[in-house]
């Protein structure tokens, strides 16, 4: 699993589990492990579908030759269309079977969460108007990976003890805000770096509508919004006070953000958004874990 996928799926899973332990003092390790497997398989299926859909829908012309032969995984590895399709549906199918079994054990709320997640996973790159090719890719990426995985991890561990309410859902949303914005910024940085290529491929991402200068400011302010969510969650009492030490990560995140604002080149500076998300989520996990120990 590539580092981008690790951040987007594994780290929110860990954060959600820590949240469940801190607030409800409960873990269902067996169900949690199965959810982790299902989530990881589906994330790989989504990545496979993304590359497959990009490859088959990319215009066959001189401008896109480099993308087809040197960028897209299907073209680079000379994977046949049938192989790509089999891999995508195979991974998604196994994930679906595990997910449905978990629904029978934990209840219908997981089904609705799963339907949303699977729908976003498919339509992110599939369908007549893929989410990733439109102006809402960053929102769905951050919300689905940063919040939904976090929330499902909480639910899996507490379904038999805590009913879902607007209040506790809102608390989970605020607590996961730091992860939401960090993950959304990975997608945003990718689109900023790929703006010219996306336009050539006919993708109208948010960069197409608002322009690079505006979205660079959004990129920087999104990190601030995430840290504000962290402080609000601690103030509400749903995160341990030790979690505030995550604010130490502002120092390297600010440095990396400044470098990205100066230069947006996919092979040179896109990695900075991944580094920021890694620093943020790992420090969040470490200090939240310490908060559990000393709680």
TAPE-V545720 format. One record per residue. RES is the residue in three letters. PSI is psi in radians with two decimals (999 if undefined). NEAR is the number of other ideal C-beta (glycine too) atoms within 10 Angstrom. Layout:
BEGIN
RES/PSI/NEAR
RES/PSI/NEAR
END
This chain:
BEGIN
UNK/2.22/12
UNK/2.79/10
UNK/-0.62/12
UNK/-0.72/19
UNK/-0.63/15
UNK/-0.82/16
UNK/-0.78/25
UNK/-0.41/28
UNK/-0.80/20
UNK/-0.80/17
UNK/-0.75/24
UNK/-0.56/29
UNK/-0.80/20
UNK/-0.76/19
UNK/-0.74/25
UNK/-0.66/27
UNK/-0.74/22
UNK/-0.66/24
UNK/-0.75/26
UNK/-0.71/24
UNK/-0.76/18
UNK/-0.77/19
UNK/-0.51/20
UNK/-0.05/14
UNK/0.78/12
UNK/2.44/13
UNK/2.43/16
UNK/1.55/18
UNK/-0.68/10
UNK/-0.89/10
UNK/-0.65/18
UNK/-0.74/19
UNK/-0.74/11
UNK/-0.69/17
UNK/-0.71/26
UNK/-0.77/19
UNK/-0.83/14
UNK/-0.76/22
UNK/-0.76/23
UNK/-0.76/18
UNK/-0.75/20
UNK/-0.60/24
UNK/-0.69/22
UNK/-0.66/19
UNK/-0.70/23
UNK/-0.75/27
UNK/-0.74/21
UNK/-0.75/23
UNK/-0.66/24
UNK/-0.87/19
UNK/-0.69/22
UNK/-0.85/22
UNK/-0.72/21
UNK/-0.69/22
UNK/-0.80/19
UNK/-0.39/12
UNK/-0.16/14
UNK/2.29/20
UNK/2.38/12
UNK/1.53/7
UNK/3.07/9
UNK/-0.65/7
UNK/-0.52/12
UNK/0.11/17
UNK/-0.72/12
UNK/-0.71/12
UNK/-0.77/18
UNK/-0.60/17
UNK/-0.44/11
UNK/-0.22/9
UNK/-0.94/17
UNK/2.32/20
UNK/-0.66/15
UNK/-0.79/20
UNK/-0.74/18
UNK/-0.76/13
UNK/0.10/10
UNK/0.82/8
UNK/2.32/18
UNK/2.76/9
UNK/-0.72/11
UNK/-0.66/8
UNK/-0.75/13
UNK/-0.72/20
UNK/-0.75/15
UNK/-0.75/12
UNK/-0.80/17
UNK/-0.91/23
UNK/-0.48/14
UNK/-0.84/13
UNK/-0.78/20
UNK/-0.65/20
UNK/-0.79/13
UNK/-0.74/15
UNK/-0.73/24
UNK/-0.73/17
UNK/-0.80/12
UNK/-0.75/18
UNK/-0.75/24
UNK/-0.63/13
UNK/-0.71/13
UNK/-0.60/21
UNK/-0.72/16
UNK/-0.40/9
UNK/-0.49/14
UNK/-0.34/20
UNK/2.93/13
UNK/-0.53/8
UNK/-0.64/15
UNK/-0.57/21
UNK/-0.81/15
UNK/-0.68/11
UNK/-0.72/19
UNK/-0.73/21
UNK/-0.79/11
UNK/-0.84/13
UNK/-0.75/22
UNK/-0.64/17
UNK/-0.81/13
UNK/-0.72/17
UNK/-0.71/22
UNK/-0.90/19
UNK/-0.11/16
UNK/-0.69/21
UNK/-0.30/22
UNK/3.12/18
UNK/3.02/12
UNK/-0.52/5
UNK/1.47/9
UNK/2.50/19
UNK/-0.71/22
UNK/-0.34/22
UNK/0.01/20
UNK/-3.00/15
UNK/-0.01/15
UNK/0.25/12
UNK/-0.73/22
UNK/-0.73/26
UNK/-0.90/14
UNK/-0.60/19
UNK/-0.91/24
UNK/-0.77/25
UNK/-0.78/18
UNK/-0.79/23
UNK/-0.77/30
UNK/-0.67/28
UNK/-0.89/22
UNK/-0.76/21
UNK/-0.73/28
UNK/-0.87/27
UNK/-0.77/22
UNK/-0.66/25
UNK/-0.67/26
UNK/-0.81/27
UNK/-0.78/23
UNK/-0.61/27
UNK/-0.28/26
UNK/0.12/22
UNK/-0.55/19
UNK/0.10/10
UNK/-0.63/10
UNK/2.04/15
UNK/2.62/8
UNK/2.21/17
UNK/2.88/9
UNK/-0.63/7
UNK/-0.91/8
UNK/-0.44/18
UNK/-0.74/14
UNK/-0.66/12
UNK/-0.71/20
UNK/-0.70/23
UNK/-0.80/17
UNK/-0.74/22
UNK/-0.54/30
UNK/0.00/31
UNK/-0.68/23
UNK/-0.76/29
UNK/-0.69/29
UNK/-0.90/26
UNK/-0.65/25
UNK/-0.73/31
UNK/-0.72/31
UNK/-0.60/27
UNK/-0.39/29
UNK/-0.82/22
UNK/-0.75/22
UNK/-0.77/24
UNK/-0.69/26
UNK/-0.78/20
UNK/-0.59/23
UNK/-0.80/25
UNK/-0.54/21
UNK/0.24/20
UNK/-0.87/17
UNK/-0.73/10
UNK/-0.71/16
UNK/-0.73/19
UNK/-0.71/13
UNK/-0.56/15
UNK/0.01/16
UNK/0.32/11
UNK/2.25/20
UNK/1.30/13
UNK/3.11/24
UNK/-0.42/20
UNK/-0.60/22
UNK/-0.62/15
UNK/-0.70/11
UNK/-0.29/13
UNK/2.79/11
UNK/-0.79/13
UNK/-0.76/7
UNK/-0.78/12
UNK/-0.42/22
UNK/-0.64/19
UNK/-0.70/12
UNK/-0.71/16
UNK/-0.84/23
UNK/-0.78/16
UNK/-0.39/11
UNK/-0.66/19
UNK/-0.72/23
UNK/-0.75/14
UNK/-0.68/14
UNK/-0.76/27
UNK/-0.60/20
UNK/-0.73/14
UNK/-0.72/20
UNK/-0.84/24
UNK/-0.67/17
UNK/-0.72/15
UNK/-0.68/23
UNK/-0.73/19
UNK/-0.64/12
UNK/-0.27/12
UNK/0.17/11
UNK/-0.12/18
UNK/2.54/29
UNK/2.62/23
UNK/-0.49/13
UNK/-0.46/18
UNK/-0.42/26
UNK/-0.38/17
UNK/-0.25/16
UNK/-0.41/25
UNK/-0.31/13
UNK/-0.52/12
UNK/-0.21/23
UNK/-0.61/16
UNK/-1.02/10
UNK/-0.57/14
UNK/-0.73/24
UNK/-0.73/14
UNK/-0.83/13
UNK/-0.67/19
UNK/-0.73/22
UNK/-0.74/11
UNK/-0.70/13
UNK/-0.65/25
UNK/-0.46/15
UNK/-0.56/9
UNK/2.23/10
UNK/1.49/19
UNK/2.17/9
UNK/-0.84/14
UNK/-0.15/7
UNK/-0.75/12
UNK/-0.17/18
UNK/-0.59/19
UNK/-0.42/16
UNK/-0.62/21
UNK/-0.66/27
UNK/-0.74/21
UNK/-0.75/18
UNK/-0.82/26
UNK/-0.66/29
UNK/-0.84/19
UNK/-0.80/19
UNK/-0.92/27
UNK/-0.69/25
UNK/-0.72/15
UNK/-0.63/20
UNK/-0.80/27
UNK/-0.81/19
UNK/-0.88/15
UNK/-0.50/21
UNK/-0.68/23
UNK/-0.74/18
UNK/-0.60/14
UNK/-0.61/19
UNK/-0.72/14
UNK/-0.75/8
UNK/0.19/9
UNK/999/11
END
